[in-house]
């Protein structure tokens, strides 16, 4: 990581923006991550992105099997600009590949569903380790592949006639509950590493500054000339 480049580009930010980046990064986490499988309504997809950002998660994993993931900018309110979004869409086994990738990163695969026998939200064991929360398509929920391969199943207790919440509502309820417990638990190391913070900060700076590529080019020239 080129920390000198971060410092150089940061000089082009306002003091208020620099302070905001530091404050948000301090509360950012990759201990929990969200996986969206075949979401087809832009409003729902965008609302989830906004929720993820508001609760301080950094990553969203998007599986596109049949449906193209589209962001409604008015609903998302710019949330995708600050998130790391990874898409899985180029193979016949996108859902399986996504789960394999997440397991290699140390995540347990937690599928959200309203079925009997699943772990209730309030009983979910956060200390067990990092968790990737999979939310399925609006009509049918998680795919059969996810049902067969998930490590755990999580549900929100409901007491009405309707079987499930809207996906964006489900994400908001689950993330609010889990992030609140996560941050209050001193036994959980949920903060980003220094290297992750630096990499994310650099990406935010580049997305904020106009023609950041020219600024980075100038930085390299000054560095090559020994002026930095």
N, C-alpha and C positions, 0 to 999 in steps of 0.2 A: 504494500500500500504506500503510495506517494503522499506522505503527510505534508510535505512542502507544497505540493500542488493544491491540496485542500486549503492550506493557509493563504496561498497566493490568490486563489479564486474567492476566498472568503472576504478578502479586502474589497471586493466589488459589491458585497451585500450591505444592507443597512444594519446598524446595530440592533434594531428591533428584530429583523429577520434572523440574524445570527443567534440572538438570545432565544428566539422561538425554536429554532432547530435544536439547540442544546437541550431545551426543556422537554421537547417532544421525544428526543432520542433517549433521554434518561428514563422514560417510562415505556419505551418501545420493547416489544418482546417477540421472540420466535419460539417460546415454550409451547404456545398454542398456535395452530395454523388452521386455516379454513380451506376446504376442498369443495368446489362446486361441480357437480356432475350433470352435464346436459341441461343447464338452465336455459330456457328459450325466451323468457319474457325480459326485455331490456330493463323494465322498471324494477323487477325483482333482483336481477343481477346487479344493477347499479345501487340499489338500496343496501344490499349485502356489503358491497365494497365500502360504502359510506359508513356502515356499522363497524366493519373491521378496522377502518382507520380511527374512528372515534374511540374504540376500546383499546387502541394501542398495539394491535397486531400488525406485523410488517408484511407477511406473505399471504398470498391467495393462490391456490392451485386450481386451474380451470380445466376440466375435462370436456372435450367436444367430441362426442361420439356421433350423434345425429344432428345436434343443434349447434348453430354458431353462436358464440358468446358475444353479445352486443351491449355496449354501455350507453345508457341514456345520460348525457352530460348534465342535464338539468336536475336529474335525481341524484346523480353521484356527487354533484357539487365539487368536482375536481379531486375526489378522493383517490382515483386511480393514479394520479400524478405522484402521490407519496407512497404508494404501495409497490411491492415487488410481486408482479403477476407472472406466474409460469403456466404455460398452456401445454396440454397434451392432446394432440389432434391428428397426428400423422400416421398412426398405425391402426390395426384392427383391434388392438388390445389396450386402448388408451387408459381405461380405468385400472387395469391390472398393472400397467407400466407406472402409473402415478403412485399406486400403493407401494410398489417395489422401490421406487425412487425415495419415497418418504420413509420407508423402513430403513433404507441405507443411511438416512440422515438421523436415525434414532427415534423416529416417531412410532407410536402405536396407532393403529388405524381404528378410529372410533366412528361408527356409522350412527347417524341420528335417525330414529324411527319411533313410531308411536305404539309399538307392539308390546303385548304382555311379556313379562319376563326380562325386559331390558332394564338396565340400571337407571334409576331415577336421577334426575339432574342433581338433586341435593345430596345424593349418595355417591356421586362420581369421585373416584380417588385421584386427586390431582398430584399427590406426592409420588405416584407410581412412575411418573416420567412424562416426557413430552407427548402431546396428543395432536393428531390431525383429525379434525372434525369434518366428516363428509356429509354434505347436504345434497339430496337427490333432486331430480327434476320435479316440476310443479305437479304433474298429474299422477305419476306412479311412484315417486320417491326414489330411493337408491336402487341401483340395478341389481340383478341377480348375482353378478360378479362380485359386487361389493358385499352383498349379503353373505356370500360364501367365503369371502376372504378377510372380512373385517376381524379385528382382534376383540373388539368390544362393541356393545350397542347402548346407546344413550337415548333417553326419552324425557320429555317435559310432561309432568303429571297434568292431566286435564280432567275436568269434571262436568263437561257439557255433552251435548249430543254430537257435536262435530268431532271428527276423528283426529284432525291435525290443524296446526297453525299454517298460515302463509309462510313460505320459506324465509322471507326477510324478517318476519316477526320471530320465527323460531331462532334464527341466528342472533337477533338482538337479545332475546331472553337468555339464551345459553351463554353468550359471550359476556353479558353483564354479570351473570351469576358466577361464572368461572373466573373471570379476570378479577373480580372483587375478592374472591377467596384466595386466588393465586397471590395477589399483591399483599395480602394480609398475612400470608404464611411465611415466616422466616426460614422454614426448612426448604423452600423451593427457590432455586437459583434461576429466576426467570429473566434477568436482565440480559441485554445484548453484550457480547464481548466487545472489547475496545476496537478490534479489527472490523467487526460487523458494523459498529457505530460509524467508524470512519468511512467504510465503503458506502453505507447508506447516505451519510452526510454528503459525500462527493456526488452521488447521483442526484440528490435533492438540489445541490448548488447548480449542477449542470442544467437541470430542468427549469431552474428559476431564472438564470441569466440568459439574456438574448445573445446569440452567437457565442456561446461558451466554447465552441470549437476553436474560434479565432483566439480567444483568450488563452486556451490551453496551448495552442500553437505558439503564441508569443512567449508563454512560460518556458516551453521547450527550447526556444531560441535563446532566451536569456540564460537558461541553465547551461546550454552548450557553449555559450560565450563566457561562462564563468562569472556571470553577473548576479547569480543567486547563490 
